[in-house]
Amino acid sequence: MPGTAAYQTVVHLADGRELIYFDAEAGAGQDRAAYPDTRPLDPRPGAGESRFDPLLGEWVAVAAGRQVRPYHPGPDVCPLCPSTATRHTEIPAPDYEVAVFENRFPSLSGPPEPPDELIGPLPHRLRRGGGRCEVVAFTSDHDATFASLGEARVQLILAAWTDRTANLFTLPGIQQVYVFENAGAEIGVTINHPHGQIYAFPYLTPKMSKVAQRGQAHAARSGGNLHDDVLAAELAGGRVVLQNAEWVAFVPFAARWPYEAHLYPRRRVPDFTALDDAQRAAFPAAYLDLLRRFQRLFGDDAPPVPYIAAWYQAPAAEPRAVALHVEVFTIRRAPGKLKYLAGTESGMGAFMQDIAPERAAERLRALAP
């Protein structure tokens, strides 16, 4: 794969979970590997299960072990900070650049147990095991944000995303690899350290399933690719926020959130592994520019903007129906005001927008550095 050069060091935590250090320079990982995890950890939880909703045709993960996961730990007990002589965390080394490890409290875990098991009166269906959840710690600096990182660090994070995507797709039964970041307590973040996550799903998530189906239908009807046609329409429209030689960010025509922007590579690729060197080189500047505009939406003195960055990658069975892109959105609609998902959105999945997408695009364009 082009452009994925990063030095990796693989170690194992006290309960057997895998931890991978990603470094930009050779040799650093050897020093990090010299620090073993000596914590007396409880055994890892057993495999979770997924239950099928026959009315919506969707899977729901059930993982009771997550009830005891950390909830807003202070910086003195943060599990993502480097370990010290007196405080041992999920990362045994005293420093790191980027670290990826198996989640101690996963929503999806364990090898799949084929075939699906039928339980109770039909049409109930249950699947035991399958999937994997990983945590990506972007930096050892507890007080940083993704938007505050430098381009070299973002390049290293991209290499980690690429490597994990390639490896997770090789696991038995994996259909979708989802990379995402939750930022801000208002979003529901329970650990205030700059990090993201990667979920390897043994099924297609509801949104991915719908996007893949829409892409297939568009190709059958027009012979074209839906993502290509959407990008072309946005480039010709008035909602482009920023662009460089390889990437374009725009507010979508039917944005659901007060401020929402999608970032696409100009040349369509199915996932991180297919990005070429030029796309990789141009990515950090474009992505950081976009995130920093979001941070400036409500003033430099305002609290950090809560947001979700959700990466779409083509599922294993549909490499041409879905294109790699990220959707970034915030639930803050004005200073001190949040958009809550109430009766229509939560109850029926029918979004109601308070800010015209064209106006949101104007605001984000005006926030150029």
N, C-alpha and C positions, 0 to 999 in steps of 0.2 A: 504494500500500500504506500502511495507517495506521501511524503511530508509527515510521517508519523514518528519520526525519530525522537525517542525519549528513553532515558535509561531507567530500567525497571529493576526493583529489588522486591522479591516475594518472600514474606515471612508468614508465620502463623501465630495467632493470638492464643491465649491460654486455653480457650475452649475449642480450638481447632479451626476457627474461622480464618479465612485468607485475608491478608493485608498486603497491598502493593504500594510501594513508594515509587513515585514518578519524579525523576530529576532531569534537569536540563544538561547537567554536566556529569561526565563519567566519574565514578569513585565515591560519590556522596552516599549512594545506597549502601555500600559496604560498611560505612560508619554507622548508618542507621540500623543495619541488621545486627549490630553488636549489642543491641539493647533488647533482650527478650521480655515478653509479657509474663510477669510473675504474679499476677493477680489470682486469687482463689475464686474463679468464676464458677457459677452454677452451670450444670450441663445445658447444652443448647436445647431450645424448645423442639418438640416433635414437629413433623410436617403439618402444615396448615391444611385447610380445605377450601374449596370453592363451590358455591351453591348456585344453581341455575334458576333464574326467575322466568317462569314459563310465560308470563304475560308480556314482559318486555323483551324476552329473548336475550337477557344479559346475565353475565356471571357476577357474583358477589363474593369477595374473599372474606373468610372468617378466620381471624387469628387472635384468639383470646389472650395469648401471651403478651400482646402489646399493651395491655392495661398497666403494666408495671414499668413502662419505658420512662426515661427521664422527662421531667416536665419543668421547664424554665429553670434549669440549674444556674447558679451564679457563676461568674467568671472564675472564681476560685475552685470550682468543682466541674468545670466544663469538660465533657468527655471527648471533645475534639481538639482541645489544646494539647501541645506536646507534654509528655510525662516529665516529672521532676523527681528528685531524690525522695521527696516526701508525698508526692501525689501521682498516682498511676492512672492513666487514662486509656482510651481505646487505641492511642498511638504511642507505643513504648519509647520511641526515640525522643531526644530532647529538642529536636527541630525537624522540620520537613518542608518541602515545597508543595507537592500535591500528593495526597494519600487517598487510596480507595480501599474500602474494606467491606466485608459482608455485614449487613445490619444485624446487630445483636437481637433486635426485636422485629423480625421481618413480617410483612403482610403475606408474603409468598415464600414458601420454602419447601425443601425436600424433593427427592426424585418423584416423578409422577408414578401413580399406580394404575396402569391400564388394566382392563378397560374402565370406563366410568361406572361407578356403582349406583344402582337405583335404590332409593330408600323411600319408605313410606308409600302411601298411595300415589300412583302416577297422577300428574306428570312430573313429580319432583325428581331432580337429578343432582347427584353430588360427586365431586371429584376430589380425591385426597392427594396431597402433594403437588409438586410442580411449581417451577418458577424460582426466582432468586431476587433479593433486594440488596443493593449496595449503596453505600454512602461515599460521596466524593467531597473530601475536605479540600477547599481551594487554596488555602494558605494557613500557616500556623498562627497568623496574626488574628487574635480574637476580635479585635475592634475594626477590622477591615470590612469592606463590602466588595462584591464583584466589580461594581463600577469604579472602585478605587484601585483596582489591580492594574499592573502595567501590561503592555502588549505581549511581552515575552512570557509572562505567567499565563495569559489567556491562551497563547499558543501551546503551552504545556498541558493546560486543561483540555484543549481540543484533542491533543494526542491521546490523553487518557480516555476521553469519550470514544475516540475511534477504536482504541485497543479493546475497551470493554464491550463495545458493540459487536466487534468481530468475535470475541470469545463467548459472549453470552448467547449469540445466535447458534453456537455449536452445541449448547446444552440440549439434552433430550426434551422434545416437546415444546420448545420455545417458539412462539409465533410472533411476538412483538417485543422490541427493546425500546423502552421509554426513558429518555433523559429529561430531567426537569430540575428546576430550582424554585423553592418557596422562600420568599424573603419578607420578613416583617411579622411581628406578633399578630397584627390584624388579619393576616392570611391564615394564621394558625401555627406558625413556627414555634416549636417548643425548645429548641436549642439555638441560642443566639450566637452562632459562630458561622462564618461564611462557608456554606456547604450546599451541595445539591444531592440528588439521588438518581439511581438508575434502577428501574424495575424491568425484569425479564418476565413477561407474561406467558403463561401456557395457553392463553386464549387471546382473541382480539378484544380490546377495550371497546365500549360502545361508540365513542367518537371515531376511533380508527376504523371500526367496521363500517360505519356510515360513510366516511371519507373514501374508503376503498371501493365501496359499492357505487358511490357517485362517480368515481374515476372510471370504473369499468363501464358504467352506463354511458358516460360521455364519449369514451373511446368507441363504443359500439355504434353510437348515434352519429358522431361527427368524424371519426377517424383520427381525432387529435387527442392531445393530453390536456386534461382539465387544469392542471397546475400551470402549464405553459400558457394556456389561454387566459387564466386569471392574472398571471404576471403581466402579460402583454396588455390586457385591459387596464391594469393599474398604472402601468408606465404611460399609457395614453391619457389617463385621467388626471384628477387634481388632488390625489391623496398621498402621493409619494412624499416621504419624510426625509430620506437621505439615500444616497447611492454612491457607489464607487465602481471601479472597473469590473468587479466580480459579484457584488451583493447589492440588493435593493430592499429598502424597508418602506412599508406603506401602511396606512390605516385601511383596513378592509371595508369594502362597500357596505357590508351588513355587520359592522362591529357590534359586539354584544356588551362590551364593557365601556365605562366612561372614557378611558384612554387605553387603546389597544393598538398594537402594531405588529406586523408580520415581517420577518426578515427572510428573504429567499436568495439563494445563489442564482445568478443569471442563467447559468447552464444547469439544467435539471440533473440531479443525482438522486438515487434512492435513499442513501444513508451516509453517515460520516465516512465510511470506508471508501466511498467512491469520489470524494473530493480530490481535486488535483492540486498540485503545488501552488498554482496561482490563487485558487480559491482559499486555500489554507492561509497563505500569506496575507491576503486581504481581509480575512475574517476578523481578527482582533480589533482593528481600528473601527470597522463598521459596527460590531456588536457593542463595544464600549461606548461609542458615540450614541447609539440608541439607548442604552441603559442610563447614561449620564443625562440625556434629555428627559427621561422619565424622572430622574432625581431632581431636576430643576423645575418640574412642572408647577410646584407650589411655593417656590422661593428657596433660595440657598439656605435660609435659616430654618426651614421647615424640617420636621422629623423625616428620616429616610422613607421613601415611598414604598409601601408594601406592594409586592408584585409576584406574579408567577411567570416563569419562562418555561414553556412547554414545547419540547422538540418532537416533531413528527418525523418518523423514519418508516420507510416502506416495510410492511410485514413480510415475513419469510415467503409466504405464498403469493404475494402480489408486488413484485419488485417494480412494476411499471405503472401501477395505478396510484401510487402515493409518492410525493417528492419530499426530500428533506427540506424542512423549514422550521422556524421557531415562531411561536406566538407569545408575545410579551404583553401582559395586561396588568392594570392596577385596579383595586376595588375602591380607591379614593377618588371621589368625584369632585371634591372641593376641599379647601382647607378645613380640617376638623370634621369632614363629612364622608361617610363610607356608603357605598352601594351595597345594600344587603339583598341577598337572594330571598325573596319573600314568596307570596302565594303563587304567582304565575311562573316565576323562574324555578323555584324549588319544587313546587307542586306539579307543574305541567311541562317544565323545560322550555317555556315560552319567554324569551328575553324581551324586556322593554328598555329602550335606550333613552337616556336623558340628554345626551350630547350628540349633536349631528357629527358623523364621522368626518365630514369635510372641515368642520370647525376644530375637531381634535387634531387633524392633520396640520392645520394652520398653526396651532399652538406649538406642536412638536417641532415643526419646521423652524419656527421663530426662536427656538431654544438652542440653535447651533452654537458651538463654542466660539 
